[in-house]
Amino acid sequence: MEHKLTLKEKLGYGAGDAAANLVWRGALAYLAVFYTDTFGISAAAAAMLFLVVRLSDGVTDIIMGMIADRTHTKMGKFRPWILGSTPFLGLFMVLCFTTPDLSYTGKLVYAYLTYIGLTLAYTVNNVPYSALMGVMTSDDKQRTSLSGFRFAGAFLGGLLVMGYLPMLVEYFGNGDSAQGYQYTMWLFAVLLVVLMTTTVFTTKERVTMQHNSQQNDNTTSLFTELKDLSKQLPLILVPLGAIVAFFYLRNLFSFAIFVLIMVLSTIAVKKLINGPSEGRSRTQQDIIDLLSNKPWLILLGMGFLTMMFNGIKYGVIAYYFKYYMGSELLTGYFFVGLLVVSIFGALATPVLASFFGRKRLFIIALLASSILTCGIYFVPMGSTVGIFTLGCMAEFFAAILPTLFFSMLGDAADYSEFKTGRRATGLVYSAGSFVQKTGGGFAGALVLLVLGSYGYSGLDPTTIEQSLPGMKSLMSWIPAIFGFVGALLICFYPLNDKKQQEVTLALRARRSEEPSMAA
């Protein structure tokens, strides 16, 4: 449990997020502009697609976390799922960027089917991958270091996609962007399989604990537990539905409904937590453990806000450089600059965290990145030096955010075990993928909604000029708002480094005194 991770293990784990970000960064940065400018779907339809699929897929993250926690194989709980899902992830990445000759309705149906397939494959792959960090070591400092390597790998994978995809599309397409996208994605799919397989065979699941009788009860089938989970899902789906309604309608009535539903949901959650513990199923207990885990709840909000902060910027960059800066090829160079800086930011996080503490570093990084992002609003049109300088400076601090977030999810899993004696690592880490997708869905939808409010249409060049102020705002003060709110929220996070060290030592002592089995 106190095993010090080797460089080989850290690099092997980082290779997995390099693979995942061939999908994640590619979809986040280019799929919107692919749908509107190459496939021919309207911005409004693409916005609805992103939001509906991402939100529904966020729910499957929770289900996948529970399934992974209940998996028992010689390879462990999480690595078998990573290995089995990898080929499907590569296949659906290719299909998403394929352009069959269909009617407009047929294109929408095809986009929904392939995008749902991609996000489901990503869930089955990435939820276990994220949770793997929580069982490779029990040392929170080692987890922070491992998270640094993970996101260095993530940004390296993103560098390949966002930095070189436009050039590869041009090379393979020779003027035909549809063909260029498809051939490029086949290349990335092969690389994805190689990198993800490397992760599976260079890592090991080590963290073990004694399960209580409830956790050792294998008499309940997974189907029964998932059926039980469906009864708890309204606690998540109804508030999300209210948020979506308010997000799209943006009127007084939808706001009143949103407030009412959030109040009723809070009451329902408190009633569930404070109710009698007798007769609770394992699924109910897992959900209650999460909803009563204050560090996890705050991290859930932080993950959403930081994903909105980063997602909005990444979602508009392709539009910003194509139209506001007047050079589509500059998009690739900008992404290269951002991701090179991001690698340094991720690798610097463990050192900075040891100096400032993770909570304080989170606040500093959010404020610094948000202020620098606001400055982009004042960059004159066509000023390449200005946008590259401010963008790269802001990105160094932005890269620290996900690195801290995923390492601190392991702390939330430790805290739950410390308080309750139960541990659901997969379910805790499913929050990371859940907020990535919901936050990414809202971010992508917000970008397209703002552009749509300015009358933007990718197939109508006459709408470009009137859309430029929207692109300028989406690159600057709009995402910065979410960064400032996140800096306020993290102030309430209860686990400082001293408290986390107490939890870690207590768990080590507890585990060493009891017979153990794989977590």
FIMARMI-289962 format. One record per residue (C-alpha): x, y, z; chain. Coordinates in steps of 0.2 Angstrom, whole numbers, padded with zeros to 4 digits, always signed. Layout:
BEGIN
      u      v      w  chain
      X      Y      Z      A
...
This chain:
BEGIN
      u      v      w  chain
  +0000  +0000  +0000      A
  +0015  +0012  +0003      A
  +0023  +0006  -0013      A
  +0034  +0020  -0021      A
  +0029  +0020  -0039      A
  +0043  +0018  -0052      A
  +0046  +0029  -0066      A
  +0041  +0015  -0078      A
  +0024  +0013  -0069      A
  +0021  +0032  -0070      A
  +0026  +0033  -0088      A
  +0015  +0018  -0092      A
  +0000  +0026  -0083      A
  +0003  +0042  -0092      A
  +0002  +0033  -0109      A
  -0016  +0029  -0105      A
  -0021  +0047  -0104      A
  -0011  +0051  -0119      A
  -0022  +0038  -0128      A
  -0038  +0044  -0120      A
  -0034  +0062  -0126      A
  -0032  +0057  -0144      A
  -0051  +0055  -0142      A
  -0056  +0068  -0129      A
  -0045  +0082  -0135      A
  -0049  +0078  -0153      A
  -0068  +0078  -0150      A
  -0068  +0093  -0138      A
  -0058  +0104  -0150      A
  -0063  +0098  -0167      A
  -0079  +0088  -0167      A
  -0090  +0104  -0166      A
  -0082  +0113  -0181      A
  -0082  +0096  -0190      A
  -0101  +0094  -0188      A
  -0105  +0112  -0193      A
  -0092  +0115  -0207      A
  -0089  +0098  -0214      A
  -0103  +0087  -0210      A
  -0116  +0101  -0213      A
  -0126  +0100  -0196      A
  -0132  +0117  -0189      A
  -0124  +0125  -0174      A
  -0141  +0123  -0164      A
  -0143  +0105  -0168      A
  -0125  +0101  -0164      A
  -0127  +0110  -0147      A
  -0142  +0100  -0143      A
  -0132  +0084  -0148      A
  -0117  +0088  -0137      A
  -0128  +0092  -0122      A
  -0140  +0078  -0123      A
  -0127  +0064  -0126      A
  -0115  +0071  -0113      A
  -0128  +0072  -0099      A
  -0135  +0055  -0102      A
  -0118  +0048  -0104      A
  -0113  +0056  -0087      A
  -0126  +0045  -0079      A
  -0117  +0029  -0087      A
  -0101  +0035  -0078      A
  -0109  +0031  -0061      A
  -0116  +0014  -0067      A
  -0098  +0010  -0074      A
  -0090  +0015  -0058      A
  -0102  +0003  -0048      A
  -0099  -0011  -0061      A
  -0080  -0009  -0059      A
  -0081  -0009  -0040      A
  -0090  -0026  -0041      A
  -0077  -0034  -0053      A
  -0066  -0047  -0047      A
  -0052  -0055  -0059      A
  -0034  -0060  -0057      A
  -0030  -0044  -0066      A
  -0039  -0034  -0053      A
  -0055  -0023  -0054      A
  -0051  -0010  -0067      A
  -0037  -0016  -0080      A
  -0048  -0029  -0088      A
  -0061  -0015  -0093      A
  -0047  -0004  -0100      A
  -0041  -0018  -0110      A
  -0057  -0024  -0117      A
  -0065  -0007  -0121      A
  -0049  +0000  -0131      A
  -0053  -0007  -0148      A
  -0071  -0001  -0148      A
  -0065  +0017  -0142      A
  -0053  +0018  -0157      A
  -0067  +0011  -0169      A
  -0080  +0024  -0164      A
  -0067  +0038  -0165      A
  -0066  +0034  -0183      A
  -0084  +0032  -0186      A
  -0088  +0049  -0178      A
  -0077  +0058  -0191      A
  -0084  +0048  -0205      A
  -0096  +0057  -0217      A
  -0108  +0045  -0226      A
  -0119  +0053  -0240      A
  -0136  +0054  -0231      A
  -0150  +0066  -0230      A
  -0150  +0080  -0216      A
  -0161  +0069  -0205      A
  -0150  +0054  -0208      A
  -0134  +0064  -0204      A
  -0142  +0069  -0187      A
  -0146  +0051  -0183      A
  -0129  +0045  -0188      A
  -0121  +0059  -0178      A
  -0131  +0054  -0163      A
  -0128  +0035  -0165      A
  -0109  +0037  -0167      A
  -0107  +0050  -0154      A
  -0116  +0040  -0141      A
  -0105  +0025  -0146      A
  -0090  +0035  -0143      A
  -0095  +0042  -0126      A
  -0100  +0025  -0120      A
  -0084  +0017  -0126      A
  -0075  +0031  -0117      A
  -0085  +0028  -0101      A
  -0081  +0010  -0101      A
  -0062  +0014  -0104      A
  -0059  +0030  -0094      A
  -0069  +0027  -0078      A
  -0059  +0012  -0074      A
  -0043  +0020  -0080      A
  -0046  +0035  -0068      A
  -0050  +0024  -0053      A
  -0034  +0014  -0056      A
  -0024  +0029  -0049      A
  -0033  +0026  -0033      A
  -0027  +0008  -0031      A
  -0010  +0009  -0037      A
  -0004  +0017  -0021      A
  -0011  +0023  -0005      A
  +0001  +0038  -0003      A
  -0007  +0055  -0007      A
  +0010  +0062  -0012      A
  +0013  +0048  -0024      A
  -0004  +0050  -0031      A
  -0001  +0069  -0035      A
  +0015  +0064  -0043      A
  +0006  +0050  -0053      A
  -0007  +0063  -0058      A
  +0006  +0074  -0064      A
  +0013  +0061  -0076      A
  -0005  +0056  -0081      A
  -0009  +0074  -0087      A
  +0008  +0076  -0095      A
  +0003  +0061  -0105      A
  -0014  +0068  -0108      A
  -0007  +0085  -0114      A
  +0005  +0075  -0125      A
  -0009  +0066  -0133      A
  -0019  +0082  -0135      A
  -0004  +0089  -0143      A
  -0004  +0076  -0157      A
  -0022  +0079  -0160      A
  -0024  +0097  -0158      A
  -0007  +0102  -0165      A
  -0006  +0091  -0180      A
  -0024  +0086  -0185      A
  -0026  +0101  -0197      A
  -0010  +0097  -0206      A
  -0014  +0078  -0206      A
  -0032  +0082  -0213      A
  -0024  +0093  -0226      A
  -0011  +0080  -0230      A
  -0022  +0064  -0231      A
  -0037  +0074  -0239      A
  -0028  +0083  -0252      A
  -0042  +0096  -0252      A
  -0056  +0084  -0247      A
  -0058  +0087  -0228      A
  -0070  +0073  -0226      A
  -0057  +0060  -0232      A
  -0043  +0069  -0222      A
  -0053  +0068  -0206      A
  -0056  +0049  -0208      A
  -0039  +0044  -0213      A
  -0031  +0054  -0199      A
  -0043  +0046  -0186      A
  -0038  +0029  -0192      A
  -0020  +0034  -0188      A
  -0024  +0040  -0171      A
  -0035  +0024  -0167      A
  -0020  +0013  -0170      A
  -0009  +0023  -0159      A
  -0023  +0023  -0146      A
  -0023  +0004  -0145      A
  -0004  +0003  -0143      A
  -0003  +0016  -0129      A
  -0018  +0010  -0119      A
  -0012  -0008  -0120      A
  +0005  -0002  -0113      A
  -0004  +0005  -0098      A
  -0013  -0011  -0094      A
  +0003  -0021  -0094      A
  +0014  -0009  -0085      A
  +0003  -0005  -0070      A
  -0003  -0015  -0055      A
  -0018  -0013  -0043      A
  -0011  -0013  -0025      A
  -0022  -0005  -0012      A
  -0032  -0017  -0002      A
  -0044  -0016  +0012      A
  -0055  -0027  +0023      A
  -0073  -0027  +0017      A
  -0087  -0028  +0029      A
  -0100  -0041  +0028      A
  -0111  -0030  +0018      A
  -0098  -0027  +0005      A
  -0094  -0046  +0005      A
  -0112  -0050  +0001      A
  -0111  -0057  -0016      A
  -0129  -0065  -0016      A
  -0136  -0049  -0024      A
  -0134  -0050  -0043      A
  -0127  -0035  -0052      A
  -0144  -0033  -0062      A
  -0153  -0032  -0045      A
  -0141  -0018  -0039      A
  -0142  -0009  -0055      A
  -0161  -0010  -0054      A
  -0159  -0003  -0037      A
  -0148  +0011  -0043      A
  -0161  +0016  -0056      A
  -0172  +0021  -0041      A
  -0159  +0033  -0034      A
  -0155  +0041  -0051      A
  -0169  +0054  -0050      A
  -0159  +0062  -0037      A
  -0146  +0066  -0051      A
  -0157  +0066  -0066      A
  -0170  +0078  -0060      A
  -0158  +0092  -0055      A
  -0148  +0090  -0071      A
  -0165  +0091  -0081      A
  -0169  +0108  -0072      A
  -0151  +0114  -0076      A
  -0153  +0110  -0094      A
  -0171  +0118  -0095      A
  -0164  +0134  -0087      A
  -0149  +0134  -0098      A
  -0159  +0134  -0114      A
  -0174  +0144  -0109      A
  -0166  +0157  -0098      A
  -0182  +0165  -0092      A
  -0190  +0169  -0075      A
  -0201  +0153  -0076      A
  -0187  +0141  -0079      A
  -0177  +0149  -0065      A
  -0191  +0147  -0053      A
  -0193  +0129  -0058      A
  -0174  +0126  -0056      A
  -0174  +0134  -0038      A
  -0189  +0123  -0033      A
  -0182  +0107  -0040      A
  -0165  +0110  -0031      A
  -0173  +0114  -0015      A
  -0184  +0098  -0016      A
  -0169  +0088  -0021      A
  -0159  +0094  -0006      A
  -0173  +0089  +0006      A
  -0174  +0072  -0002      A
  -0155  +0069  -0001      A
  -0156  +0074  +0018      A
  -0170  +0063  +0021      A
  -0161  +0048  +0013      A
  -0145  +0051  +0022      A
  -0154  +0053  +0039      A
  -0165  +0039  +0037      A
  -0164  +0022  +0046      A
  -0148  +0012  +0040      A
  -0157  -0005  +0042      A
  -0162  -0013  +0026      A
  -0151  -0002  +0015      A
  -0145  -0011  -0001      A
  -0126  -0009  -0005      A
  -0131  +0002  -0019      A
  -0141  +0014  -0008      A
  -0126  +0014  +0005      A
  -0114  +0018  -0009      A
  -0125  +0033  -0015      A
  -0127  +0039  +0003      A
  -0108  +0038  +0006      A
  -0105  +0049  -0009      A
  -0119  +0062  -0005      A
  -0112  +0063  +0013      A
  -0094  +0065  +0008      A
  -0091  +0084  +0009      A
  -0074  +0083  +0000      A
  -0081  +0073  -0014      A
  -0096  +0085  -0016      A
  -0085  +0100  -0017      A
  -0073  +0091  -0029      A
  -0088  +0087  -0040      A
  -0093  +0106  -0041      A
  -0074  +0110  -0044      A
  -0073  +0097  -0058      A
  -0088  +0105  -0067      A
  -0082  +0123  -0065      A
  -0065  +0119  -0071      A
  -0071  +0109  -0086      A
  -0082  +0124  -0091      A
  -0067  +0135  -0089      A
  -0056  +0125  -0100      A
  -0070  +0118  -0111      A
  -0077  +0134  -0117      A
  -0059  +0140  -0122      A
  -0055  +0124  -0131      A
  -0072  +0123  -0139      A
  -0070  +0141  -0147      A
  -0052  +0141  -0152      A
  -0054  +0133  -0169      A
  -0068  +0146  -0173      A
  -0057  +0161  -0165      A
  -0042  +0157  -0176      A
  -0051  +0153  -0192      A
  -0062  +0169  -0192      A
  -0056  +0181  -0179      A
  -0037  +0179  -0182      A
  -0040  +0175  -0200      A
  -0029  +0159  -0201      A
  -0035  +0142  -0198      A
  -0018  +0134  -0198      A
  -0013  +0145  -0183      A
  -0025  +0134  -0173      A
  -0013  +0120  -0174      A
  +0002  +0130  -0169      A
  -0008  +0138  -0154      A
  -0013  +0121  -0148      A
  +0005  +0115  -0149      A
  +0010  +0130  -0139      A
  -0004  +0127  -0126      A
  +0000  +0109  -0124      A
  +0018  +0111  -0123      A
  +0016  +0123  -0108      A
  +0002  +0111  -0101      A
  +0015  +0097  -0100      A
  +0026  +0108  -0090      A
  +0012  +0114  -0079      A
  +0006  +0096  -0075      A
  +0024  +0090  -0071      A
  +0027  +0106  -0060      A
  +0011  +0102  -0050      A
  +0019  +0090  -0037      A
  +0033  +0102  -0033      A
  +0021  +0117  -0032      A
  +0009  +0107  -0021      A
  +0022  +0103  -0009      A
  +0027  +0121  -0007      A
  +0009  +0129  -0007      A
  -0002  +0114  -0002      A
  -0014  +0108  -0014      A
  -0029  +0118  -0009      A
  -0020  +0134  -0009      A
  -0012  +0130  -0026      A
  -0029  +0126  -0033      A
  -0035  +0144  -0028      A
  -0019  +0152  -0035      A
  -0020  +0143  -0051      A
  -0038  +0147  -0054      A
  -0036  +0165  -0050      A
  -0020  +0167  -0061      A
  -0027  +0158  -0076      A
  -0044  +0167  -0075      A
  -0036  +0185  -0074      A
  -0024  +0181  -0089      A
  -0039  +0174  -0099      A
  -0049  +0190  -0096      A
  -0034  +0199  -0103      A
  -0037  +0190  -0120      A
  -0052  +0202  -0122      A
  -0041  +0217  -0125      A
  -0029  +0208  -0138      A
  -0031  +0218  -0154      A
  -0037  +0208  -0169      A
  -0023  +0199  -0178      A
  -0011  +0201  -0164      A
  -0003  +0184  -0164      A
  +0010  +0188  -0151      A
  -0003  +0195  -0139      A
  -0014  +0180  -0140      A
  +0000  +0167  -0140      A
  +0008  +0175  -0124      A
  -0008  +0177  -0114      A
  -0015  +0161  -0119      A
  +0001  +0151  -0115      A
  +0003  +0160  -0098      A
  -0015  +0156  -0094      A
  -0013  +0138  -0099      A
  +0001  +0134  -0088      A
  -0010  +0138  -0073      A
  -0025  +0129  -0081      A
  -0015  +0113  -0083      A
  -0013  +0112  -0064      A
  -0032  +0111  -0061      A
  -0036  +0094  -0068      A
  -0019  +0087  -0061      A
  -0024  +0092  -0043      A
  -0043  +0087  -0046      A
  -0039  +0069  -0050      A
  -0026  +0067  -0037      A
  -0038  +0074  -0024      A
  -0052  +0062  -0029      A
  -0041  +0048  -0022      A
  -0041  +0058  -0005      A
  -0060  +0058  -0006      A
  -0060  +0039  -0008      A
  -0048  +0038  +0007      A
  -0060  +0050  +0017      A
  -0075  +0039  +0014      A
  -0066  +0023  +0019      A
  -0059  +0033  +0035      A
  -0077  +0039  +0040      A
  -0087  +0023  +0035      A
  -0075  +0008  +0034      A
  -0082  +0006  +0016      A
  -0073  +0011  -0001      A
  -0080  +0012  -0018      A
  -0065  +0019  -0028      A
  -0073  +0016  -0045      A
  -0089  +0026  -0040      A
  -0079  +0040  -0032      A
  -0068  +0042  -0048      A
  -0083  +0041  -0059      A
  -0086  +0058  -0053      A
  -0071  +0064  -0063      A
  -0078  +0057  -0079      A
  -0095  +0062  -0075      A
  -0091  +0081  -0073      A
  -0079  +0080  -0088      A
  -0094  +0075  -0099      A
  -0107  +0086  -0091      A
  -0096  +0101  -0090      A
  -0089  +0097  -0107      A
  -0107  +0095  -0114      A
  -0112  +0112  -0106      A
  -0096  +0120  -0112      A
  -0098  +0114  -0130      A
  -0117  +0119  -0130      A
  -0113  +0136  -0123      A
  -0100  +0140  -0136      A
  -0113  +0135  -0150      A
  -0127  +0144  -0142      A
  -0117  +0160  -0140      A
  -0112  +0159  -0158      A
  -0130  +0155  -0163      A
  -0136  +0170  -0154      A
  -0125  +0181  -0165      A
  -0132  +0172  -0180      A
  -0117  +0161  -0185      A
  -0119  +0148  -0198      A
  -0104  +0138  -0204      A
  -0111  +0136  -0221      A
  -0116  +0155  -0223      A
  -0100  +0166  -0224      A
  -0111  +0182  -0223      A
  -0114  +0178  -0204      A
  -0096  +0178  -0199      A
  -0093  +0196  -0196      A
  -0107  +0198  -0184      A
  -0101  +0183  -0174      A
  -0084  +0189  -0171      A
  -0089  +0198  -0154      A
  -0096  +0182  -0148      A
  -0080  +0172  -0152      A
  -0070  +0186  -0143      A
  -0080  +0185  -0127      A
  -0080  +0166  -0127      A
  -0060  +0166  -0127      A
  -0060  +0178  -0113      A
  -0072  +0184  -0099      A
  -0085  +0171  -0102      A
  -0074  +0156  -0096      A
  -0066  +0167  -0083      A
  -0082  +0168  -0074      A
  -0082  +0150  -0070      A
  -0064  +0151  -0065      A
  -0068  +0164  -0052      A
  -0083  +0155  -0045      A
  -0072  +0139  -0043      A
  -0059  +0149  -0033      A
  -0072  +0153  -0021      A
  -0079  +0136  -0020      A
  -0062  +0127  -0016      A
  -0060  +0138  -0001      A
  -0073  +0127  +0008      A
  -0064  +0111  +0004      A
  -0061  +0103  +0021      A
  -0045  +0092  +0018      A
  -0029  +0102  +0019      A
  -0013  +0092  +0018      A
  -0011  +0090  +0037      A
  -0029  +0082  +0038      A
  -0026  +0071  +0023      A
  -0010  +0065  +0031      A
  -0019  +0060  +0047      A
  -0032  +0051  +0036      A
  -0018  +0042  +0026      A
  -0009  +0036  +0042      A
  -0025  +0030  +0050      A
  -0030  +0020  +0035      A
  -0012  +0012  +0034      A
  -0013  +0007  +0052      A
  -0031  +0000  +0050      A
  -0027  -0010  +0035      A
  -0011  -0018  +0042      A
  -0021  -0025  +0057      A
  -0034  -0034  +0046      A
  -0034  -0048  +0033      A
  -0036  -0040  +0016      A
  -0043  -0043  -0001      A
  -0042  -0033  -0017      A
  -0051  -0017  -0016      A
